[in-house]
Amino acid sequence: MLNYINTIAGLIFPIVTFPYAARVLMPEGIGVVNFQNSIIGYIVLLTSLGIPLYAVREIAKCRNNVELRNRTTVEITLLSVFLCLFGYIAVWLMGEYVPRIHEVATLFYILSLSIIFTSVGVLWFYQGIEDFKFITIVGLIVRFLCAICLFAFVKSPDDLLIYGLTIVGSTVGNNFVNFIHLRRYIHLSTIEWKKLNVRRHIRPSLRIFLLNVIISIYVQLNTIMLGFMTGDREVGLFTAGIKITHILTTVITSLGTVMLPRCAHLIGEKRYDEFNAIIQKSYHLLMFSAIPITVGVMLLARPVIICFCGADYAEAASVLVYTAPTIIFIGMTNIIGIQILYPYGKEMLVIYSTIVAAVVNVVLNLLLIPLWTETGAAISTLIAEFLVLVVQVKLGKSYIAFRFVDSQVIHYLCSTLTMSFVILLCVFFENIWWQILTGILFGAIVYCGFLFFIKDTMLEQIVCLIIPRLCK
């Protein structure tokens, strides 16, 4: 629940701030910032070397051994800082010698603060020991302050630098506090520096790094290829549509952050029955939420885009329609790849699946972007994410101990179908705000009402969690 609160807080920030920024900065301004930020994302990826995901698993394994846990934390942090130095060499070279980046070099350097904040943030440490309370509180405070700064200081299309600072602050600004707070757990005077072995973390983290590199090809490269092959306006339109999909996907997959250390711990102790039971419940929770959200977003794509970003972004509705199904695909691959295969130590199977998708995505971008610009990039994303799922299921089927279609999943499909008819009726309202409000309200009532009528187990568990007295 704490992780859901933190995730939702992270989503509220763009929901509240992006519509304002989109109207002030216009598609061209949003396109410039996101183009530069995508490049910084690649540098962060290179300097991270797969450490964040690898470190969560390692800290989870040794969290009860304080001496080993602290030594591991210091070793991984030193490795991160060392790699960060190479990242800033790349930042300087690109800022000085790449013309399109040099034109807005100051913005590029501001966005590059994400590199140092990611390197010293040690968010993985708190996730590994499952201290989600601290993560949540700090995240809420930092995002609230960033939102205030954005509304107070971003007033015109010329305020790109301030917008860049708020982006950095809202995403990784809390990492600075995380690093300072680490002294509560680790006292440097107790560390035996001669026993440190930084190199032992390089090889295993490289496998995760390879996975992250391949994933980024069909996540961030879409924006970069679109920027080079078309222009800033098309990047802005693609960003508007993909950002909404990303927000919803983050909600759906946030459970994986909590599940990874717990799954790694259960598998390490060979408690396979408990592990399989947790995965089954995780999958049902995914289907319970992802199926209606995906269909609802597709049906309300145009009014959602206009309300969220403004009438200038109406063309981005097609991007939202084509990328919405990836909410389900990414949710399923998150369970198979991160919650099952990775704790089992089978990350190479995940890497194989992403290699196939990455190659196909690049080829499709080259073919479809010249034809349909931002819509072509969206179609490429959809196909790539589906391929990841198909290949992971094929390669990892011996580790998957649940059925993809059972009675509960059929419940959610039938409920969503019923909900869809109600939402289609709401689309006939002339006012787009009425379309969204009535579509969400009546759609949710019909969806939950159908599941309540058939006494769905997942709905009953959620109700009991929120209102315990109803289940006594």
N, C-alpha and C positions, 0 to 999 in steps of 0.2 A: 504493500500500500504506500509506503514511503517513496519507493521508486516511481510508482505511478504519479504521486503528487509532484515529484521532481520533474518527471517527464512532461506532465501536463503544464507545469509552470514554464518549462522550456518551449512549449507549443503556444502558450498564451502570449508570450513575447512577440513572435512574428504575427500572430493573429491580430494583436492590438496595434503593433507598430508598422508592419509591412503595408497595410492599406494606406496609412498616412504617408510613409516614405515613397510608395509607388506614385502617389498623386503629386508629391512635391518634386521628386527627382525625375519623374517621367520615365518611359521605357528606356530611353538612351542612358540616363543616369544609372538606373538599376542594372542595365546591361554592362556598363563599364565596371561597376563595383563587382558584380558577380563573375565577370570574365577574369579580373585580376585575382579575385578570391579563389577561383578554381585553380589557378596556377599555384597560389600559396598552398592550396590543399594538397597538390602533388608534392611540394617540398616538405610539408608536414608528414606526408605519407612516407617519403624517403628517409627523413630523419627519425621517424618513430621506429622504423625497422620491425614492425610487428610487435613491439614491446607491450603496448597497452593490453591486448588480449592475452598474450603469453604470460604477462606478469600477474593478471588476475588468477589464472590457473595455478601458477607457482605459489603465490601468497596463500591461496585457499588450501593448498596441500600442506603447508607448514605453519598455518596460523596458530596452532597450539604449541609450537616450539618457538618460543619468543626469541631465543638467540639466533636460530637459523632464519626466522622470519625477518628480523632486523638486518642481518647480514645480507640477505637476499635483496631487501629493499634498497640498501645503500649501493650494492653492486649495480642493480638495474638503473638507479638514478644517475650514477656516474656515467654509465654507458649512454644514457639518454642525453646528458649534457654534452658529452664528447661529440655525439652525432649532430647535435644542434649547431655546433660551430661550422660544420660542413654545410649545413643548411643556409647559414647566413652568407657564406661565400657565394653560393648559388644566387641568393637574393641580390647581392651587390652586382654580380656579373650581369644578371638579367635587367636590373634596374638601370644599369649604365649603357648596355650595348644592344638591347632589344628595343627597336624604335617605338613600337606600340606601347610597351611598358614604360619606357623612358618618358613618354609624354605625360604620364600621370605617376611619376616615380614616387612622389611623396605619399600618395594613397597606397601604392604598392608596399612601401616600407612600413606604413601604419598597419596594414593588414598582416604583415610578416610578424607582428608581435605574437600571433597565434603559435608561431614555431617555438619560441622560448617558453610561453605559458604551457604549451602541451608537453614540452620536455621536462619541466620541473613540477608539473601539476600533481603527480603521483595519485591521480584519481583511482588508478588500478589498485593501490594499496587499500583504500577505504572500501572498494568493492570486494576485494579479496577477503577482508575481515568482516564484511557485511555491516559496516557502519554507515547505513543509508540515512540515518537521522542527521548526521553532520553534513553529508553531501546535500541533502534536501534543504536544510536551513540556509546554508551558505549560498546555494543556487538561487533560492527565492530572493534573498536580499540583493545579490549582485544584479539579477535581471530586473528587479524593481528599480534600482538606481539607474541602470542603463536606459530603461524605458522613459524615465523622467528626463534624462539628458537628451534623448532623441526628440521628444516633443518640445523641449525648451530651446534647443539650439539648432535643429535642422528646419530651416525656414524657406530655403530656396534651392534650385538645382545646383548652386555653387557650393553647397554644404556637404559635398561628398566625403571630405576628410572626417567630419564629425560623424557622419553615418558609418564610415569605416571603423571608427573607434567603438561605436556602440555595437557593431557586429562582433568585433573581437571580444569586447567586454561581456556580451551576453552569452557567447559560446564557450570561451575559455578563461574569462576574467576571474572566475572563482578558483581557478587552479593556483593562483598566487597565494590565496588564503590556505588552500589545501597544503601547500608546501610548508608554510609557516607553522601550521597546526601539527605537522608531522613530529615536531619536537616533543609533543605530549607522549608519543609512543617510543621514540628512538632518541637516546642520549648518545651523542657522538663519542663521549668519553668511555662508553662501554664497548665500543666497536673495536675489535682486534684487526687493525688495518692490514697486518701482514697476512691474514687468512683470506682476505678478499680475493675473489677470482672473477673478474668482470667477464673474461673471455668465455666462460662456460655458458653464458646466456646468448651468445651470438648465434650459434648454429640453430638451436631450436626456435629462436625468434625469427630467423630468416625464413622459415617455412610459413609463418604467419605473415611475414612481410611480403612474400611472393603472392600469397592469397590476397592481401590488401591491394597490391599493385594491380593484379588482374581485375579485381572488382572495380577499382577506380577507373579502369579503362572504359567501362560502359556506364559509369556513374558521372564522373567529372569530365571525361573526354567528350561527351555529348555537347556540353556547353562550349568547350574550347574549339571543337571542330565546327560547331555552328557559328561561333564568332569569327573564325578565319574564313569560312566558306560563304557567309552571308554578311551580317552586320550586327550592330548593337541592339537595334530594335527587335530583331528576331530572337536574340539572346534574352532580351527582357521579356518577351512573350513566352518563351520556353520556360524561363525562370518562374514566371507567375503561375503557370500550370503545374510545373513539377514541384514547386514549393508546397502547394496544398497537398499533393500526393505524399510528399516527404513528411509533412506534419502528421498526417493520418497514419502513415507507415510507422513512424516513430512511436506513436501510442501503441500500436498493435505489437511491435517487437520489443517494447521496453521490458517485458517480462524476462526476456533472454538475459539481460544484465544481472538480474537477481538469480536466475536459474543456473548460470554457468558455474559459479563457485560451489553451489549446492550439488549440482550434478557431478562435478569433478570430485567432490568430497565423497559422495555415495559410491561412485565407481571405484575410487581408491580403496574404500572399505569393503568392496564387493557386495554391496547391498542392492542387488540388481532388481529385486521385486519392488522395492521402494522407488528406485530410479524409474522403472517402467510405469509405475502408477502416477508419478509426477509428470512424466512426459505425456501420458494419455490425457491428464487433466489440462495440461498446457495446450495441447492440440485442440481440445474441445472449447477452451476459452478463446483461442484464436478464431476458430470458425464461428463461434457465437457472435463475435464482434466484427470480424473482417468481412464476412459475406454481406450483411446489411449495409455496412458503411460503404463498401465498394459500389454496390448497386445504387445506393442513394446518391452518391457523388456523381455517378455517370448520368443519372436522370436529371440532376439539378446543376449540371456543369456550368451552363451559361450564366444563370443568375448568381451562382456562387462566385464565379470569376469576376463578374461586374461589381458585386457587393464587396468583394475582398480587395480588388485592385482598381476598380474604376472602369468606365465605359471604354477607355482607350485600350484596354486589354481584352476586349470581347473575343478577339480572334484566338485567344489562348484557350478557349473552351475545348477545342479539339485536342489540345495537349492533355488536358485534364481527363477527357473521356478515354483516350488511349492509354494513359499511364495509371488510371485508377485500378485496373485489375492486378497491377503489380503489388498492391497492398496485400492481396491474398498470396501471391507467389512468393514475395519476400518473407511474409510471415511464416510460410511453410518451410522455406529454405533456412530460416533462422532456427526453427525447431530441429530440423534434420542436421544442419551443418554445425550450429553453435551449441545446441543443447544435447545432441546425441554423438555425432561423429568426432567433434573436437575433444570432449571429455574422454572418449575412448582412445584418443591419440591417433585418429584416422583423418587428420586434417588434409593429407594428400588427396583424399577422395574429393574433398571440397575444392581443392585447387584444380583438379582435373575438370570438374564441372564448370568452374569459372573460366578456364582457358577456352573451352568450347564457346561459351557465351560471349567472351570478350572478342574473339576473332570474328564471330558472326556479327557482333554489334558494329565493329569498325567497318566491315564490308557493307553492311546495310546503311550506315551513315553516309558512306561515299556514294551510294546509289540513290538514297531517298531524300537526303537534305537538298540536293540540287532540284529535285522535283517538287517537294512539299515543305521545304525549309523546316520551321519548328515542329510541324506535324510529323514530318519524316523522322526527325530525331526522336519524337515520342513513340512512334511505331517501332523504331529500332530498340528502344528501351524495353518495350513490352515483350518483344520476341526474345530478347536476350535474357530477361528475368525468367521467362517461361522455360527456356532451355536449361538454365541453372537448375531449376526444380526437377525437370525430367531426368537429367543426367545424375543428379544426386540420388534420386529415388532408385535409379537403375544400379548405380554403383554401391549404394549403402543399404540395400534392401535387407541384408542379413542382420543388420543392427537395428532395424526399425521394427519394434514389437507392438505396433498398433495398426488398426485398419484406417485407411483414409476416408472411407465412406461407411458409416454405421448409422444406427437409428437416430442418434443425436444430430449428426450432420444433416441427415434428411429432414429433421425438424427445422433446422436453421434455413435450409433451402426453401422449404414450403412456406415458412414464415416470411422470408424475404420476398417470395413471389407474391404473396398476399399484400405485403407492404408496398410493393411496386405499383399496384393498381391505384392505391390511395395517393401515392406521390404523383403519378401521372395526372390525376384529377386536379391536384394543387397547382400544377404547371400552367393551367389555363387562367389563373389570376393574372391580371395585367401588371400589377405591381410586383417587382422582383423580390422585394422584401417579404411580401405575403407568400410568394411561392416558396421561399426558403423556410420561413417560420412555420407555415402550415405543413409543409412537406416533412420537416424534421419532427414536429410535434405529433402529428397524426400518424406519420410513418412509425415512430417509436412506439406509440400507443398500440397500433395494430400488431407490430412485430412482437412486443412483449406480451400483449394480450393473447395472441395465438399460442405462444410458448407457455403462458400461465394456464391456459385452457387444457393443454395436453400434458401439463405437469412436468415440464422439462427440468432435469436435474441441475443443470448449470445455472439456470435462472433462480431456482430455489436456493442454491448455495450463495449466490450473489446477494439475494434479498436477506438471507440470514446473516451475512457478513455486515451489511449496511444497517439493518434493523434487527438486532438479535432477539428482541422480545417477541417478534412475530413467530419465531421458531421454537419458543419454549413450550 
